[in-house]
Amino acid sequence: MIIIIDGPDGAGKDLLCGLISKKTGYKIEHLSHDNYERPFNLDLYKNLLKEDNVIYNRFYFSEVIYAHAKNRNCDLAITDCDILDKIMVDKNVVVIHVTNSTKELQRRIQRRGDTFINMHELSVVKDLYNQFMANRKSVNITISMNLKEKQINALLNI
């Protein structure tokens, strides 16, 4: 099984990945430009979808959204996103969109000293995630990480 957790900075992806990994024993792989030197293109994501028993912290959704928010090039076209969604649906990949209030997202990134994204961009990114994820066939669950661990476990049935 593959589990993908995606959402804006400060949403609680690391916490949720850790909770699910603890319950399943799956490895966590952080997909960010800091961790990968290769291009984030269709072939990379298709290969990642061949793995098993893995939790991906971020996936193609982040690449598309942050490229748009930061006005940088993206190696994925919307048709690539549709291809990836079809693969994910066919493979029963669990995709979890993690979010939180804008105020809480801002508090969390300020607390950890995150300089990748500014407060204005964060609001844009959150809105883009909400719009983009609502239109993807592969997204199974949207949760707010202001829930308690017990509630998250019950929601995820783990």
N, C-alpha and C positions, 0 to 999 in steps of 0.2 A: 504494500500500500504506500502511496505517496500522499503526504499532507503538505499543503502550501499555506503559509500564513503571510498575509501582506496587509499593508496599511501605512499611514503616514508616520513620520518620525514621532516618537513619544507615545505611540498608541498602545504599546504593551506587547509587541511581537515577541521580544526575547522572553518575557515572563511566560507567555502562552506556549511558546516552543519548549521551554524548560518543563512546564507542567505535563505537556503531552509526551515529551521524551521520557520523563520519569515513569509515566504509566505504561508506555509502549516499548521502551528500550530502543526506539528508533534514533539514529544519529541525526544531528542538526547540521545543516549546511547553510551558511550565511551567504547569500548571493548579493554582493554589492561590488562596485568597481574597486573598492579597497581590497577585496579578496580574489578578484579575477583579473588576469591580464589579457584575457582573450576577448574578442568582440562579443557583445551581447546581441546575437542575431538568432534567426529562426533555427539554424542548425544546432546551436548551443542548447537552446531550450528543448528541442526535440530529443537530443541526447540525454539531457537531464531527466526527461520523462520516461526513459528506459530503466532508470534506477528503481529500487524497491526498498521498503522499510526506511524511508528517509523523510525528514521534515525540512522543507525549504523555507528559510526565513527570507522572504521577498522572492518575487518571480518576475515574469515579464511585465506584469501590471506596473511595478515600480519603474521599470525602464521607460515605459511609455509616458507615465504620469510625470515623473521628474524631468524627463527630456522636455516635455511641453512647458512645465512650470519654470524651468531654468533656461528656456530658449536655446536648447542644444540639440544636436542631431540625434536621431534615434534610428537604429538599424532595423527596426521592425515597422512594417506597414500594417494597416488595419487588416489586410487579408492574412498576414502572418498571425495576427492575434486570433482570427477566426479559425485558422488551421490548428493552432495550439489549443484553443478551447475545445475543438472537436476531439482531439487526442485525449484531453483531460476528461471529457465527458465519457468517451468510450472506455477509458481505463478506470473509471470511478475514482478519480483523484478527488480528495477532499480539499476544497479551497475555502479558507476562512478569511474574510475581510474584517480586520480589527480596526476599531476606531475609538474615539473618545470625544469629549467636548473640546472645542477649540481652546478654551481657557486651560483645561487640564493638559492638552498637548503642549501648549506654550510653557506652562509651569514645568513640565518634565524636561523639555529640551533646554530650558534656562538652567534648571538644577544640574543637569549633567554637562553643561558648558558646550553644547552642540553649536558649532559655527557653520555647519554645512548649509543650513537653511535659516532664513530670517523670519520674523514674525508674520510679515505680509505674505511671503511665499508659503508659509505653513497653512495659512487660511485658504490660499488658492489650491494647494496640494490636497487638503482635506476635501474641498468641494469637488475637485477633479476625481478623487478616489470614489466619492459617493456617486457621481454621475457615471463614471466608467464601469465600476463594479456592478452597478444596478443593471447594466446592459450586457453583461457577460454571462453566457449560458453555463459556464463552468463554476461560478461562485455558488457554493452551497449554503454558507452561513455568514451572517454579519453579526458581530458582537461588539459591545462596548466594554472596554477593560476596566470600567469602574465597578464591575461585578466582583464579588468575593470569590476566592478560590473554590469554595464549595459549590457556588452557583455555576461557575464555569465548568467544573467537572460534571455536574448534573446535565448541563446544556449539551456538552460534548459526549455524554454517556460513556465516560472513561473512568 
